[in-house]
Structures are given as C-alpha cells and as structure tokens.
C-alpha cells in the first residue's frame, strides 16, 4: 500500500486524515449507544431508579438492569459525542478533557461535592 504525501510527512504520527477516519468510528459508538438508550427507556416507567422505587416500593433485579443499562448507554453516548468533538476539533480537545475531569471530580451528577474535593480549600485530592 502506498502512503499518501500527508502520511509521509509525519511518520508514525496521527494525521488529520486519521482523525477524519476516526470521526466515522466515533459516530458508530454514539449511534449504538443511542439505540440501546432508546430501547431501555421504552421499558422504563420512570426516569430514575429512585422514582421507580418510590412509586412501586421495590425494584426487581431485571428491572434494575434496564435502568443501569440506560445509565451506561447515556454515559457511552456522552463519551461518543466527546470523542467525535475531539476528532473534529483536536486543538480544543485537551481543554474538553480537563473540564470533564473536573466535572467528574466534583460529582456534579448528584449535586454534591465528592470525597475527592476538600470542602475547605476546594483542592482536588
């Protein structure tokens, strides 16, 4: 196989063409996660496990799997979109990763500061 001029300029390094190829693959991840998420949501009678338990008083293990799969599919969907954005805009991808790391360290999903943040100084442990 003959290398393109662009590939010959940067041996053993990723090129813009590499990122273009990766965008399609990241879109496959995103689409697959969206299909799973949609299927899970069709089986869910509430938005969260807590709401389900409040409504019905308990949750069967099989029902819990559906809610957990939906949660994971949402995370994969978010990750797929982030990967796609990083491939499309590589110059700003480092900032995107740092912001995501900070959000996860703050555990913003639950609205509470996790044990990884010192509440007095705000220092990330």
C-alpha positions as CSV (number, residue, x, y, z in Angstrom):
1,X,0.0,0.0,0.0
2,X,1.3,3.4,-1.0
3,X,1.5,6.1,1.7
4,X,-0.2,9.5,0.9
5,X,2.0,12.6,0.9
6,X,0.5,13.7,4.2
7,X,1.3,10.4,5.8
8,X,4.8,10.5,4.5
9,X,5.4,13.9,6.1
10,X,4.7,12.7,9.7
11,X,5.9,9.1,10.0
12,X,4.3,7.2,12.9
13,X,2.1,10.2,13.9
14,X,-1.6,10.7,13.6
15,X,-2.6,12.9,10.8
16,X,-5.7,15.0,10.0
17,X,-6.7,12.1,7.8
18,X,-6.5,9.7,10.7
19,X,-8.9,12.0,12.7
20,X,-11.3,12.1,9.8
21,X,-11.4,8.3,9.7
22,X,-11.9,8.2,13.5
23,X,-14.9,10.5,13.3
24,X,-16.9,7.8,11.5
25,X,-16.0,5.2,14.1
26,X,-16.9,7.5,17.0
27,X,-20.3,8.1,15.3
28,X,-20.8,4.4,15.3
29,X,-20.3,4.3,19.0
30,X,-22.7,7.2,19.5
31,X,-25.4,5.6,17.3
32,X,-25.1,2.2,19.0
33,X,-25.4,3.8,22.5
34,X,-28.4,5.9,21.3
35,X,-30.2,2.7,20.1
36,X,-29.6,1.0,23.4
37,X,-30.7,4.0,25.4
38,X,-33.9,4.3,23.4
39,X,-34.7,0.6,23.9
40,X,-34.1,0.9,27.7
41,X,-36.2,4.0,28.0
42,X,-39.1,2.2,26.3
43,X,-39.0,-0.3,29.1
44,X,-38.7,2.2,31.9
45,X,-41.8,3.6,33.7
46,X,-40.0,6.4,35.5
47,X,-36.8,8.4,34.8
48,X,-34.7,7.1,37.6
49,X,-34.4,4.0,39.9
50,X,-35.3,6.2,42.9
51,X,-38.5,7.3,41.3
52,X,-39.4,3.7,40.4
53,X,-38.8,2.6,44.0
54,X,-40.8,5.5,45.3
55,X,-43.6,4.5,43.0
56,X,-43.6,0.8,43.5
57,X,-41.8,0.3,46.8
58,X,-39.2,-2.1,45.4
59,X,-37.3,-3.0,42.2
60,X,-36.8,-6.4,40.7
61,X,-33.2,-7.2,39.7
62,X,-34.2,-7.4,36.0
63,X,-35.8,-4.0,36.1
64,X,-32.7,-2.6,37.8
65,X,-30.6,-4.0,34.9
66,X,-32.7,-1.9,32.5
67,X,-32.1,1.2,34.5
68,X,-28.4,0.5,34.8
69,X,-28.1,-0.2,31.1
70,X,-29.8,3.1,30.3
71,X,-27.4,4.9,32.6
72,X,-24.3,3.3,31.0
73,X,-25.7,3.9,27.5
74,X,-26.1,7.6,28.4
75,X,-22.5,7.7,29.6
76,X,-21.3,6.0,26.4
77,X,-23.4,8.4,24.3
78,X,-21.8,11.3,26.1
79,X,-18.3,9.8,25.6
80,X,-19.0,9.1,21.9
81,X,-20.1,12.7,21.4
82,X,-17.0,13.9,23.2
83,X,-14.7,11.6,21.0
84,X,-16.4,13.0,17.9
85,X,-15.9,16.6,19.0
86,X,-12.2,15.9,19.9
87,X,-11.6,14.4,16.5
88,X,-13.3,17.3,14.8
89,X,-11.6,19.9,16.9
90,X,-8.3,18.5,18.1
91,X,-6.9,21.8,19.2
92,X,-9.5,22.3,21.9
93,X,-9.7,18.6,22.9
94,X,-7.3,18.9,25.8
95,X,-9.5,21.6,27.4
96,X,-12.5,19.4,26.9
97,X,-10.8,16.5,28.8
98,X,-9.8,18.8,31.6
99,X,-13.3,20.2,32.0
100,X,-14.7,16.7,32.0
101,X,-12.2,15.5,34.6
102,X,-13.1,18.5,36.8
103,X,-16.8,17.8,36.5
104,X,-16.4,14.1,37.4
105,X,-14.2,15.0,40.4
106,X,-16.9,17.3,41.6
107,X,-19.5,14.6,41.1
108,X,-21.9,17.1,39.7
109,X,-24.4,14.4,38.7
110,X,-25.5,14.1,42.3
111,X,-25.2,17.8,43.0
112,X,-22.8,17.1,45.9
113,X,-19.1,17.5,46.2
114,X,-17.5,14.1,46.4
115,X,-14.8,13.0,48.8
116,X,-12.1,13.9,46.2
117,X,-12.7,17.7,46.9
118,X,-11.5,19.3,50.1
119,X,-14.6,21.4,51.2
120,X,-12.4,24.0,53.0
121,X,-9.8,24.7,50.3
122,X,-11.5,23.3,47.1
123,X,-8.4,21.3,46.4
124,X,-8.8,18.2,44.3
125,X,-7.4,15.2,46.2
